[in-house]
Amino acid sequence: MQEAWLQLQCPACNESWEERVNDLSAPDTQFACDDCGSERPLSEFMQTARDLEVLREFTG
């Protein structure tokens, strides 16, 4: 089975990075940017609609 990676981007500082979908929580879980500390729901960090769709598929 292949690993799925998602593109994340902080809405506050625009820092971009990738995370393994298995390392992430549900889309509505609070998530913090390691770069600036901004906290928002994880769904707001998804760079594309497809990233959010994949996250929802994996977290049910």
MODELLER restraints for C-alpha pairs under 7 A, 6 or more apart:
rsr = mdl.restraints
at = mdl.atoms
rsr.add(forms.Gaussian(group=physical.xy_distance, feature=features.Distance(at['CA:4:A'], at['CA:20:A']), mean=5.88, stdev=0.5))
rsr.add(forms.Gaussian(group=physical.xy_distance, feature=features.Distance(at['CA:4:A'], at['CA:21:A']), mean=5.69, stdev=0.5))
rsr.add(forms.Gaussian(group=physical.xy_distance, feature=features.Distance(at['CA:5:A'], at['CA:18:A']), mean=6.28, stdev=0.5))
rsr.add(forms.Gaussian(group=physical.xy_distance, feature=features.Distance(at['CA:5:A'], at['CA:19:A']), mean=5.53, stdev=0.5))
rsr.add(forms.Gaussian(group=physical.xy_distance, feature=features.Distance(at['CA:5:A'], at['CA:20:A']), mean=4.44, stdev=0.5))
rsr.add(forms.Gaussian(group=physical.xy_distance, feature=features.Distance(at['CA:5:A'], at['CA:21:A']), mean=5.67, stdev=0.5))
rsr.add(forms.Gaussian(group=physical.xy_distance, feature=features.Distance(at['CA:6:A'], at['CA:18:A']), mean=5.47, stdev=0.5))
rsr.add(forms.Gaussian(group=physical.xy_distance, feature=features.Distance(at['CA:6:A'], at['CA:19:A']), mean=5.46, stdev=0.5))
rsr.add(forms.Gaussian(group=physical.xy_distance, feature=features.Distance(at['CA:6:A'], at['CA:20:A']), mean=6.27, stdev=0.5))
rsr.add(forms.Gaussian(group=physical.xy_distance, feature=features.Distance(at['CA:6:A'], at['CA:21:A']), mean=6.26, stdev=0.5))
rsr.add(forms.Gaussian(group=physical.xy_distance, feature=features.Distance(at['CA:6:A'], at['CA:51:A']), mean=5.56, stdev=0.5))
rsr.add(forms.Gaussian(group=physical.xy_distance, feature=features.Distance(at['CA:7:A'], at['CA:17:A']), mean=6.04, stdev=0.5))
rsr.add(forms.Gaussian(group=physical.xy_distance, feature=features.Distance(at['CA:7:A'], at['CA:18:A']), mean=4.71, stdev=0.5))
rsr.add(forms.Gaussian(group=physical.xy_distance, feature=features.Distance(at['CA:7:A'], at['CA:19:A']), mean=6.80, stdev=0.5))
rsr.add(forms.Gaussian(group=physical.xy_distance, feature=features.Distance(at['CA:7:A'], at['CA:46:A']), mean=6.34, stdev=0.5))
rsr.add(forms.Gaussian(group=physical.xy_distance, feature=features.Distance(at['CA:7:A'], at['CA:47:A']), mean=5.50, stdev=0.5))
rsr.add(forms.Gaussian(group=physical.xy_distance, feature=features.Distance(at['CA:7:A'], at['CA:51:A']), mean=6.60, stdev=0.5))
rsr.add(forms.Gaussian(group=physical.xy_distance, feature=features.Distance(at['CA:8:A'], at['CA:16:A']), mean=5.64, stdev=0.5))
rsr.add(forms.Gaussian(group=physical.xy_distance, feature=features.Distance(at['CA:8:A'], at['CA:17:A']), mean=5.42, stdev=0.5))
rsr.add(forms.Gaussian(group=physical.xy_distance, feature=features.Distance(at['CA:8:A'], at['CA:18:A']), mean=5.82, stdev=0.5))
rsr.add(forms.Gaussian(group=physical.xy_distance, feature=features.Distance(at['CA:8:A'], at['CA:45:A']), mean=5.19, stdev=0.5))
rsr.add(forms.Gaussian(group=physical.xy_distance, feature=features.Distance(at['CA:8:A'], at['CA:46:A']), mean=4.76, stdev=0.5))
rsr.add(forms.Gaussian(group=physical.xy_distance, feature=features.Distance(at['CA:8:A'], at['CA:47:A']), mean=4.99, stdev=0.5))
rsr.add(forms.Gaussian(group=physical.xy_distance, feature=features.Distance(at['CA:9:A'], at['CA:15:A']), mean=5.51, stdev=0.5))
rsr.add(forms.Gaussian(group=physical.xy_distance, feature=features.Distance(at['CA:9:A'], at['CA:16:A']), mean=4.28, stdev=0.5))
rsr.add(forms.Gaussian(group=physical.xy_distance, feature=features.Distance(at['CA:9:A'], at['CA:17:A']), mean=6.50, stdev=0.5))
rsr.add(forms.Gaussian(group=physical.xy_distance, feature=features.Distance(at['CA:9:A'], at['CA:45:A']), mean=5.15, stdev=0.5))
rsr.add(forms.Gaussian(group=physical.xy_distance, feature=features.Distance(at['CA:9:A'], at['CA:46:A']), mean=6.31, stdev=0.5))
rsr.add(forms.Gaussian(group=physical.xy_distance, feature=features.Distance(at['CA:9:A'], at['CA:47:A']), mean=5.45, stdev=0.5))
rsr.add(forms.Gaussian(group=physical.xy_distance, feature=features.Distance(at['CA:10:A'], at['CA:16:A']), mean=6.58, stdev=0.5))
rsr.add(forms.Gaussian(group=physical.xy_distance, feature=features.Distance(at['CA:10:A'], at['CA:33:A']), mean=6.34, stdev=0.5))
rsr.add(forms.Gaussian(group=physical.xy_distance, feature=features.Distance(at['CA:10:A'], at['CA:45:A']), mean=5.39, stdev=0.5))
rsr.add(forms.Gaussian(group=physical.xy_distance, feature=features.Distance(at['CA:11:A'], at['CA:45:A']), mean=6.46, stdev=0.5))
rsr.add(forms.Gaussian(group=physical.xy_distance, feature=features.Distance(at['CA:12:A'], at['CA:38:A']), mean=6.60, stdev=0.5))
rsr.add(forms.Gaussian(group=physical.xy_distance, feature=features.Distance(at['CA:13:A'], at['CA:36:A']), mean=6.67, stdev=0.5))
rsr.add(forms.Gaussian(group=physical.xy_distance, feature=features.Distance(at['CA:21:A'], at['CA:55:A']), mean=6.33, stdev=0.5))
rsr.add(forms.Gaussian(group=physical.xy_distance, feature=features.Distance(at['CA:25:A'], at['CA:59:A']), mean=6.95, stdev=0.5))
rsr.add(forms.Gaussian(group=physical.xy_distance, feature=features.Distance(at['CA:26:A'], at['CA:59:A']), mean=5.66, stdev=0.5))
rsr.add(forms.Gaussian(group=physical.xy_distance, feature=features.Distance(at['CA:27:A'], at['CA:41:A']), mean=6.55, stdev=0.5))
rsr.add(forms.Gaussian(group=physical.xy_distance, feature=features.Distance(at['CA:27:A'], at['CA:42:A']), mean=4.97, stdev=0.5))
rsr.add(forms.Gaussian(group=physical.xy_distance, feature=features.Distance(at['CA:27:A'], at['CA:43:A']), mean=4.62, stdev=0.5))
rsr.add(forms.Gaussian(group=physical.xy_distance, feature=features.Distance(at['CA:27:A'], at['CA:56:A']), mean=6.81, stdev=0.5))
rsr.add(forms.Gaussian(group=physical.xy_distance, feature=features.Distance(at['CA:28:A'], at['CA:41:A']), mean=5.04, stdev=0.5))
rsr.add(forms.Gaussian(group=physical.xy_distance, feature=features.Distance(at['CA:28:A'], at['CA:42:A']), mean=5.92, stdev=0.5))
rsr.add(forms.Gaussian(group=physical.xy_distance, feature=features.Distance(at['CA:28:A'], at['CA:43:A']), mean=6.26, stdev=0.5))
rsr.add(forms.Gaussian(group=physical.xy_distance, feature=features.Distance(at['CA:29:A'], at['CA:41:A']), mean=5.32, stdev=0.5))
rsr.add(forms.Gaussian(group=physical.xy_distance, feature=features.Distance(at['CA:29:A'], at['CA:42:A']), mean=5.73, stdev=0.5))
rsr.add(forms.Gaussian(group=physical.xy_distance, feature=features.Distance(at['CA:30:A'], at['CA:39:A']), mean=6.38, stdev=0.5))
rsr.add(forms.Gaussian(group=physical.xy_distance, feature=features.Distance(at['CA:30:A'], at['CA:40:A']), mean=5.37, stdev=0.5))
rsr.add(forms.Gaussian(group=physical.xy_distance, feature=features.Distance(at['CA:30:A'], at['CA:41:A']), mean=4.43, stdev=0.5))
rsr.add(forms.Gaussian(group=physical.xy_distance, feature=features.Distance(at['CA:30:A'], at['CA:42:A']), mean=5.88, stdev=0.5))
rsr.add(forms.Gaussian(group=physical.xy_distance, feature=features.Distance(at['CA:31:A'], at['CA:39:A']), mean=5.45, stdev=0.5))
rsr.add(forms.Gaussian(group=physical.xy_distance, feature=features.Distance(at['CA:31:A'], at['CA:40:A']), mean=5.56, stdev=0.5))
rsr.add(forms.Gaussian(group=physical.xy_distance, feature=features.Distance(at['CA:31:A'], at['CA:41:A']), mean=5.70, stdev=0.5))
rsr.add(forms.Gaussian(group=physical.xy_distance, feature=features.Distance(at['CA:31:A'], at['CA:42:A']), mean=5.11, stdev=0.5))
rsr.add(forms.Gaussian(group=physical.xy_distance, feature=features.Distance(at['CA:32:A'], at['CA:38:A']), mean=5.43, stdev=0.5))
rsr.add(forms.Gaussian(group=physical.xy_distance, feature=features.Distance(at['CA:32:A'], at['CA:39:A']), mean=4.29, stdev=0.5))
rsr.add(forms.Gaussian(group=physical.xy_distance, feature=features.Distance(at['CA:32:A'], at['CA:40:A']), mean=6.59, stdev=0.5))
rsr.add(forms.Gaussian(group=physical.xy_distance, feature=features.Distance(at['CA:33:A'], at['CA:39:A']), mean=6.63, stdev=0.5))
rsr.add(forms.Gaussian(group=physical.xy_distance, feature=features.Distance(at['CA:43:A'], at['CA:52:A']), mean=6.38, stdev=0.5))
rsr.add(forms.Gaussian(group=physical.xy_distance, feature=features.Distance(at['CA:46:A'], at['CA:52:A']), mean=5.73, stdev=0.5))
